[in-house]
Amino acid sequence: MRFDIVTIFPRMVEAALGEGILARAIQRNVLTVRARDLREFTEDRHRTVDDVPYGGGPGMVLKPEPLFKAVEAIREEVGAPQAIVLVSPHGRRFTQAEAGRLASLDRVAILCGRYEGIDDRVREQLATEEISIGDYVLSGGELPALVIVDAVARLIPGVVGDEDSVAGDSFSRGLLDYPHYTRPAEFREWKVPDVLVSGHHGEIRRWRKRQALELTLVRRPDLLVDAELDVEEQEILRELMEAKKGAAHGRD
Ligand code: 9D3
């Protein structure tokens, strides 16, 4: 899979891609990410990417021309992207399901805004979709672009070393994760739950399911609506909900 990220801060994007799982995937050619400097697609001596807003008001607006030129260069060099994502606070919220949809594509371009805004003709005429990563104000689209690349890349076979760890990932099954422990079995008098050191694999599996379900029920009950639960998990969840009801009526 290939991403082309258009930004005025290509080094910010490259710095993040130089570490960790993404860096390894890029080295091994499982993933290609190219950060493209928007200023390279300007024509004037000052490499101007922004201008004052028509109608007045504060701040600067990204000009359309360099962004259109950047996408045209991508088309010519590597072929037309299957999605041209504008990262913007106005976009549809990015979720694991959205990550899965983008992971099915071969070539994705991401356009990052900065300043107060971006000429709306980019959204209307160039972008194929608009994505936000959540309800908070950031200074630009670079971090959101990296969030999207990270979440999507993890779903590409061979990017994460252990495929089982991706399949078991919290949101891929729609549940929060169970608690993890490592040695020592006792740390400052806090013990690891007995069941985990017992070696009873059946009991461990069931304990983890219960913990994951209980945590999800308490913290993120909204996730249970779409969670894919096996028969055992459905049974445990029914028990947990009964126990909760009992507690609420003061009879536990
Ligand atoms: C001061 C201008 N803002 C009015 C409240 C509008 C604004 C424009 C550009 C706010 C933030 C940004 C920069 N953010 C993004 O480009 C962005 C973003 C975000 O801020 N939050 C969540 N997801 C995203 S995706 C892109």
Boltz pocket constraint, residues with backbone or C-beta under 6 A from the ligand:
constraints:
  - pocket:
      binder: B
      contacts: [[A, 87], [A, 88], [A, 89], [A, 112], [A, 113], [A, 114], [A, 115], [A, 116], [A, 117], [A, 131], [A, 132], [A, 133], [A, 134], [A, 135], [A, 136], [A, 137], [A, 138], [A, 139], [A, 140], [A, 141], [A, 144]]
      max_distance: 6.0
